[in-house]
Amino acid sequence: MTPARCTQPPSGKAAMAAAQYRAALPVIQTRRLLLRAPTLEDLPVWTSVCQDSFGDTAQEAWTEFSYYTSGWLLHGHGLFTVSLKDDDQVIGFVILGLEWDDQEPELGYMFSAKHRMQGFATEACAAVRDFGFDLLGSGQFVSYVSATNDRSNALAGRLGAARDKTAESAIGPDQHVWRYSEVKA
Protein backbone atom coordinates (compact mmCIF):
# COMPACT_ATOMS: atom_id res chain seq x y z
CA MET A 1 0.00 0.00 0.00
CA THR A 2 1.32 3.41 -0.98
CA PRO A 3 1.65 5.83 1.95
CA ALA A 4 -0.63 8.86 1.85
CA ARG A 5 0.95 11.79 0.01
CA CYS A 6 0.48 14.08 3.03
CA THR A 7 2.85 11.88 5.04
CA GLN A 8 5.72 12.16 2.57
CA PRO A 9 8.50 14.69 3.20
CA PRO A 10 8.76 17.54 0.71
CA SER A 11 11.62 17.91 -1.74
CA GLY A 12 13.39 20.76 -3.46
CA LYS A 13 12.54 24.31 -2.45
CA ALA A 14 9.65 23.13 -0.27
CA ALA A 15 12.04 20.96 1.78
CA MET A 16 14.39 23.90 2.22
CA ALA A 17 11.49 26.16 3.27
CA ALA A 18 10.23 23.59 5.80
CA ALA A 19 13.72 23.26 7.28
CA GLN A 20 14.04 27.05 7.50
CA TYR A 21 10.70 27.37 9.32
CA ARG A 22 11.61 24.59 11.77
CA ALA A 23 14.96 26.26 12.46
CA ALA A 24 13.08 29.23 13.93
CA LEU A 25 11.44 27.01 16.57
CA PRO A 26 13.03 26.36 19.96
CA VAL A 27 15.39 23.47 20.62
CA ILE A 28 15.78 22.36 24.22
CA GLN A 29 18.62 20.17 25.48
CA THR A 30 18.63 18.30 28.76
CA ARG A 31 21.21 15.97 30.23
CA ARG A 32 20.09 13.01 28.07
CA LEU A 33 17.58 14.43 25.61
CA LEU A 34 17.07 16.77 22.68
CA LEU A 35 13.62 18.34 22.23
CA ARG A 36 13.02 19.87 18.81
CA ALA A 37 10.35 20.70 16.26
CA PRO A 38 8.71 17.64 14.71
CA THR A 39 9.40 16.50 11.15
CA LEU A 40 7.54 14.11 8.88
CA GLU A 41 10.31 11.60 9.59
CA ASP A 42 8.96 11.48 13.19
CA LEU A 43 5.46 10.52 12.05
CA PRO A 44 6.03 6.71 12.10
CA VAL A 45 7.03 6.85 15.79
CA TRP A 46 4.06 9.13 16.56
CA THR A 47 1.71 6.76 14.70
CA SER A 48 3.10 3.74 16.52
CA VAL A 49 2.68 5.35 19.95
CA CYS A 50 -0.87 6.48 19.07
CA GLN A 51 -1.81 3.03 17.83
CA ASP A 52 -0.30 1.30 20.88
CA SER A 53 -1.75 3.75 23.42
CA PHE A 54 -5.10 4.74 21.95
CA GLY A 55 -5.86 2.39 19.06
CA ASP A 56 -5.69 5.25 16.56
CA THR A 57 -5.64 4.59 12.83
CA ALA A 58 -2.79 6.00 10.76
CA GLN A 59 -5.15 8.72 9.49
CA GLU A 60 -6.20 9.69 13.05
CA ALA A 61 -2.55 9.80 14.11
CA TRP A 62 -1.73 12.03 11.11
CA THR A 63 -4.55 14.40 12.00
CA GLU A 64 -3.41 14.71 15.62
CA PHE A 65 0.23 15.11 14.60
CA SER A 66 -0.79 17.90 12.20
CA TYR A 67 -2.85 19.91 14.63
CA TYR A 68 -0.36 19.61 17.47
CA THR A 69 2.41 20.72 15.11
CA SER A 70 0.30 23.64 13.85
CA GLY A 71 0.23 25.06 17.37
CA TRP A 72 3.63 26.62 16.72
CA LEU A 73 2.14 28.85 14.01
CA LEU A 74 -1.21 29.44 15.66
CA HIS A 75 -0.26 29.89 19.33
CA GLY A 76 3.52 30.13 19.59
CA HIS A 77 3.84 26.75 21.30
CA GLY A 78 3.31 23.18 20.17
CA LEU A 79 4.70 19.68 19.80
CA PHE A 80 8.29 18.77 20.65
CA THR A 81 9.87 15.59 19.33
CA VAL A 82 12.03 14.00 22.03
CA SER A 83 15.14 12.11 20.99
CA LEU A 84 18.13 10.66 22.79
CA LYS A 85 21.15 12.95 22.61
CA ASP A 86 23.64 10.16 22.05
CA ASP A 87 21.98 8.57 18.99
CA ASP A 88 19.11 10.87 17.87
CA GLN A 89 16.60 8.02 18.31
CA VAL A 90 13.07 9.43 18.62
CA ILE A 91 11.58 8.13 21.86
CA GLY A 92 8.50 10.27 22.37
CA PHE A 93 6.78 13.62 22.28
CA VAL A 94 5.91 16.43 24.66
CA ILE A 95 3.30 19.06 23.89
CA LEU A 96 2.54 22.46 25.24
CA GLY A 97 -0.61 23.05 23.27
CA LEU A 98 -4.36 23.22 22.96
CA GLU A 99 -6.90 20.59 22.02
CA TRP A 100 -10.41 21.53 20.94
CA ASP A 101 -11.99 21.41 24.40
CA ASP A 102 -9.02 22.69 26.41
CA GLN A 103 -9.67 25.85 28.39
CA GLU A 104 -5.97 26.66 28.61
CA PRO A 105 -2.68 25.33 27.23
CA GLU A 106 -1.86 21.79 28.28
CA LEU A 107 1.45 20.13 29.05
CA GLY A 108 1.16 16.53 27.86
CA TYR A 109 3.41 13.72 26.71
CA MET A 110 3.58 10.35 24.93
CA PHE A 111 6.53 7.98 24.91
CA SER A 112 7.14 4.67 23.16
CA ALA A 113 6.55 1.66 25.41
CA LYS A 114 10.23 0.74 25.58
CA HIS A 115 11.18 4.24 26.78
CA ARG A 116 8.76 4.48 29.67
CA MET A 117 9.70 4.14 33.36
CA GLN A 118 13.24 5.46 32.75
CA GLY A 119 12.76 9.09 33.78
CA PHE A 120 12.63 10.39 30.20
CA ALA A 121 9.11 11.80 30.59
CA THR A 122 10.07 13.61 33.80
CA GLU A 123 13.21 15.05 32.23
CA ALA A 124 11.49 16.16 29.01
CA CYS A 125 8.35 17.51 30.71
CA ALA A 126 10.42 19.49 33.22
CA ALA A 127 12.23 21.17 30.33
CA VAL A 128 8.96 22.01 28.55
CA ARG A 129 7.43 23.17 31.84
CA ASP A 130 10.29 25.64 32.22
CA PHE A 131 9.87 26.72 28.59
CA GLY A 132 6.17 27.26 29.37
CA PHE A 133 6.97 29.43 32.39
CA ASP A 134 9.19 31.62 30.21
CA LEU A 135 6.67 31.82 27.34
CA LEU A 136 3.28 31.91 29.09
CA GLY A 137 4.03 32.71 32.71
CA SER A 138 3.53 30.91 35.99
CA GLY A 139 0.10 29.37 36.49
CA GLN A 140 -0.89 29.75 32.83
CA PHE A 141 -0.87 26.09 31.72
CA VAL A 142 -2.07 22.78 33.09
CA SER A 143 -2.06 19.03 32.58
CA TYR A 144 -5.40 17.29 32.16
CA VAL A 145 -5.00 13.76 33.54
CA SER A 146 -7.52 10.98 33.92
CA ALA A 147 -8.27 10.40 37.59
CA THR A 148 -7.33 6.73 37.10
CA ASN A 149 -3.93 7.39 35.48
CA ASP A 150 -1.74 6.99 38.55
CA ARG A 151 1.61 7.34 36.74
CA SER A 152 0.68 10.59 34.98
CA ASN A 153 -0.84 12.05 38.13
CA ALA A 154 2.38 11.20 39.98
CA LEU A 155 4.46 12.80 37.22
CA ALA A 156 2.49 16.06 37.45
CA GLY A 157 3.14 16.08 41.19
CA ARG A 158 6.87 15.43 40.68
CA LEU A 159 6.94 18.37 38.27
CA GLY A 160 5.64 20.62 41.04
CA ALA A 161 2.08 21.04 39.77
CA ALA A 162 -0.84 21.31 42.19
CA ARG A 163 -4.39 20.12 41.65
CA ASP A 164 -6.75 22.93 40.66
CA LYS A 165 -10.09 21.94 42.19
CA THR A 166 -11.91 24.95 40.69
CA ALA A 167 -10.88 23.98 37.15
CA GLU A 168 -11.71 20.32 37.88
CA SER A 169 -15.24 21.23 38.99
CA ALA A 170 -15.86 22.75 35.55
CA ILE A 171 -14.93 19.58 33.65
CA GLY A 172 -16.15 16.75 35.87
CA PRO A 173 -14.91 14.14 38.31
CA ASP A 174 -13.05 11.92 35.85
CA GLN A 175 -10.26 14.43 35.14
CA HIS A 176 -7.64 15.95 37.36
CA VAL A 177 -6.35 19.39 36.42
CA TRP A 178 -2.76 20.01 37.48
CA ARG A 179 -1.63 23.65 37.39
CA TYR A 180 2.05 24.53 36.97
CA SER A 181 3.28 27.48 38.99
CA GLU A 182 6.85 28.51 39.61
CA VAL A 183 8.02 28.32 43.17
CA LYS A 184 9.74 31.59 44.05
CA ALA A 185 12.81 31.18 46.22
DRENKEGU-462372 format. One record per residue (C-alpha): residue in one letter; residue number from 1; x, y, z. Coordinates in nm, 4 decimals, padded with zeros to 6 digits. Layout:
{"a",NUM,{X,Y,Z}} ...
***
This chain:
{"m",1,{00.0000,00.0000,00.0000}} {"t",2,{00.1324,00.3406,-00.0977}} {"p",3,{00.1654,00.5830,00.1951}} {"a",4,{-00.0631,00.8857,00.1849}} {"r",5,{00.0947,01.1787,00.0008}} {"c",6,{00.0483,01.4079,00.3032}} {"t",7,{00.2852,01.1880,00.5045}} {"q",8,{00.5724,01.2165,00.2574}} {"p",9,{00.8501,01.4691,00.3205}} {"p",10,{00.8764,01.7540,00.0710}} {"s",11,{01.1620,01.7914,-00.1736}} {"g",12,{01.3392,02.0764,-00.3463}} {"k",13,{01.2537,02.4313,-00.2449}} {"a",14,{00.9652,02.3127,-00.0267}} {"a",15,{01.2037,02.0960,00.1776}} {"m",16,{01.4387,02.3904,00.2222}} {"a",17,{01.1495,02.6157,00.3269}} {"a",18,{01.0228,02.3588,00.5800}} {"a",19,{01.3724,02.3258,00.7280}} {"q",20,{01.4038,02.7052,00.7495}} {"y",21,{01.0700,02.7373,00.9319}} {"r",22,{01.1611,02.4592,01.1775}} {"a",23,{01.4957,02.6259,01.2460}} {"a",24,{01.3083,02.9233,01.3930}} {"l",25,{01.1438,02.7008,01.6566}} {"p",26,{01.3034,02.6358,01.9958}} {"v",27,{01.5392,02.3474,02.0620}} {"i",28,{01.5785,02.2358,02.4224}} {"q",29,{01.8616,02.0174,02.5480}} {"t",30,{01.8631,01.8299,02.8760}} {"r",31,{02.1213,01.5965,03.0232}} {"r",32,{02.0088,01.3010,02.8067}} {"l",33,{01.7578,01.4433,02.5610}} {"l",34,{01.7072,01.6768,02.2684}} {"l",35,{01.3622,01.8340,02.2230}} {"r",36,{01.3021,01.9871,01.8809}} {"a",37,{01.0354,02.0703,01.6256}} {"p",38,{00.8706,01.7637,01.4708}} {"t",39,{00.9398,01.6496,01.1145}} {"l",40,{00.7541,01.4106,00.8880}} {"e",41,{01.0309,01.1598,00.9588}} {"d",42,{00.8958,01.1478,01.3186}} {"l",43,{00.5456,01.0520,01.2048}} {"p",44,{00.6033,00.6715,01.2096}} {"v",45,{00.7025,00.6855,01.5789}} {"w",46,{00.4056,00.9134,01.6562}} {"t",47,{00.1714,00.6765,01.4705}} {"s",48,{00.3103,00.3735,01.6517}} {"v",49,{00.2679,00.5353,01.9949}} {"c",50,{-00.0869,00.6483,01.9072}} {"q",51,{-00.1806,00.3031,01.7830}} {"d",52,{-00.0305,00.1299,02.0883}} {"s",53,{-00.1746,00.3749,02.3424}} {"f",54,{-00.5103,00.4743,02.1948}} {"g",55,{-00.5856,00.2387,01.9059}} {"d",56,{-00.5689,00.5254,01.6560}} {"t",57,{-00.5636,00.4594,01.2833}} {"a",58,{-00.2793,00.6000,01.0757}} {"q",59,{-00.5149,00.8718,00.9493}} {"e",60,{-00.6201,00.9686,01.3048}} {"a",61,{-00.2549,00.9798,01.4106}} {"w",62,{-00.1727,01.2034,01.1113}} {"t",63,{-00.4553,01.4403,01.1997}} {"e",64,{-00.3410,01.4712,01.5622}} {"f",65,{00.0234,01.5115,01.4597}} {"s",66,{-00.0794,01.7898,01.2204}} {"y",67,{-00.2854,01.9911,01.4630}} {"y",68,{-00.0357,01.9611,01.7472}} {"t",69,{00.2410,02.0718,01.5115}} {"s",70,{00.0304,02.3637,01.3846}} {"g",71,{00.0235,02.5055,01.7372}} {"w",72,{00.3627,02.6617,01.6716}} {"l",73,{00.2141,02.8847,01.4010}} {"l",74,{-00.1212,02.9445,01.5657}} {"h",75,{-00.0264,02.9893,01.9332}} {"g",76,{00.3520,03.0128,01.9589}} {"h",77,{00.3837,02.6746,02.1304}} {"g",78,{00.3310,02.3178,02.0167}} {"l",79,{00.4704,01.9684,01.9799}} {"f",80,{00.8291,01.8765,02.0647}} {"t",81,{00.9871,01.5586,01.9327}} {"v",82,{01.2027,01.3999,02.2033}} {"s",83,{01.5143,01.2112,02.0986}} {"l",84,{01.8128,01.0656,02.2790}} {"k",85,{02.1148,01.2951,02.2606}} {"d",86,{02.3637,01.0158,02.2048}} {"d",87,{02.1983,00.8569,01.8985}} {"d",88,{01.9109,01.0873,01.7868}} {"q",89,{01.6601,00.8020,01.8310}} {"v",90,{01.3071,00.9432,01.8617}} {"i",91,{01.1584,00.8128,02.1863}} {"g",92,{00.8501,01.0267,02.2374}} {"f",93,{00.6779,01.3618,02.2280}} {"v",94,{00.5910,01.6435,02.4662}} {"i",95,{00.3297,01.9059,02.3892}} {"l",96,{00.2543,02.2463,02.5237}} {"g",97,{-00.0610,02.3052,02.3266}} {"l",98,{-00.4358,02.3225,02.2961}} {"e",99,{-00.6902,02.0591,02.2025}} {"w",100,{-01.0412,02.1528,02.0936}} {"d",101,{-01.1989,02.1413,02.4405}} {"d",102,{-00.9017,02.2694,02.6405}} {"q",103,{-00.9667,02.5848,02.8393}} {"e",104,{-00.5971,02.6659,02.8612}} {"p",105,{-00.2680,02.5335,02.7229}} {"e",106,{-00.1863,02.1792,02.8284}} {"l",107,{00.1450,02.0132,02.9049}} {"g",108,{00.1157,01.6530,02.7860}} {"y",109,{00.3406,01.3718,02.6706}} {"m",110,{00.3580,01.0352,02.4932}} {"f",111,{00.6535,00.7980,02.4905}} {"s",112,{00.7143,00.4674,02.3165}} {"a",113,{00.6550,00.1662,02.5409}} {"k",114,{01.0230,00.0737,02.5580}} {"h",115,{01.1182,00.4238,02.6779}} {"r",116,{00.8764,00.4482,02.9672}} {"m",117,{00.9705,00.4139,03.3356}} {"q",118,{01.3237,00.5462,03.2753}} {"g",119,{01.2761,00.9086,03.3781}} {"f",120,{01.2630,01.0385,03.0202}} {"a",121,{00.9112,01.1802,03.0590}} {"t",122,{01.0068,01.3606,03.3798}} {"e",123,{01.3214,01.5050,03.2229}} {"a",124,{01.1489,01.6161,02.9010}} {"c",125,{00.8347,01.7506,03.0707}} {"a",126,{01.0415,01.9493,03.3224}} {"a",127,{01.2225,02.1169,03.0328}} {"v",128,{00.8956,02.2009,02.8547}} {"r",129,{00.7426,02.3174,03.1840}} {"d",130,{01.0294,02.5644,03.2224}} {"f",131,{00.9866,02.6721,02.8585}} {"g",132,{00.6168,02.7262,02.9371}} {"f",133,{00.6970,02.9433,03.2391}} {"d",134,{00.9189,03.1618,03.0214}} {"l",135,{00.6667,03.1820,02.7343}} {"l",136,{00.3282,03.1907,02.9094}} {"g",137,{00.4035,03.2705,03.2714}} {"s",138,{00.3528,03.0914,03.5987}} {"g",139,{00.0098,02.9374,03.6491}} {"q",140,{-00.0889,02.9754,03.2833}} {"f",141,{-00.0874,02.6093,03.1724}} {"v",142,{-00.2069,02.2777,03.3090}} {"s",143,{-00.2063,01.9026,03.2581}} {"y",144,{-00.5403,01.7288,03.2163}} {"v",145,{-00.5000,01.3757,03.3539}} {"s",146,{-00.7520,01.0975,03.3915}} {"a",147,{-00.8274,01.0397,03.7593}} {"t",148,{-00.7330,00.6725,03.7102}} {"n",149,{-00.3927,00.7390,03.5482}} {"d",150,{-00.1742,00.6992,03.8552}} {"r",151,{00.1610,00.7344,03.6737}} {"s",152,{00.0675,01.0587,03.4975}} {"n",153,{-00.0842,01.2052,03.8125}} {"a",154,{00.2377,01.1200,03.9981}} {"l",155,{00.4462,01.2804,03.7217}} {"a",156,{00.2493,01.6063,03.7445}} {"g",157,{00.3137,01.6082,04.1189}} {"r",158,{00.6870,01.5431,04.0678}} {"l",159,{00.6938,01.8368,03.8275}} {"g",160,{00.5638,02.0618,04.1037}} {"a",161,{00.2079,02.1042,03.9775}} {"a",162,{-00.0843,02.1310,04.2186}} {"r",163,{-00.4395,02.0123,04.1650}} {"d",164,{-00.6754,02.2927,04.0657}} {"k",165,{-01.0094,02.1940,04.2190}} {"t",166,{-01.1906,02.4947,04.0689}} {"a",167,{-01.0876,02.3977,03.7149}} {"e",168,{-01.1711,02.0324,03.7880}} {"s",169,{-01.5240,02.1233,03.8989}} {"a",170,{-01.5856,02.2754,03.5553}} {"i",171,{-01.4929,01.9580,03.3646}} {"g",172,{-01.6149,01.6748,03.5865}} {"p",173,{-01.4905,01.4145,03.8312}} {"d",174,{-01.3046,01.1915,03.5854}} {"q",175,{-01.0261,01.4425,03.5136}} {"h",176,{-00.7640,01.5951,03.7356}} {"v",177,{-00.6351,01.9391,03.6420}} {"w",178,{-00.2762,02.0008,03.7475}} {"r",179,{-00.1630,02.3652,03.7387}} {"y",180,{00.2047,02.4530,03.6968}} {"s",181,{00.3280,02.7482,03.8993}} {"e",182,{00.6847,02.8511,03.9608}} {"v",183,{00.8024,02.8322,04.3173}} {"k",184,{00.9735,03.1586,04.4046}} {"a",185,{01.2809,03.1175,04.6215}} 
***
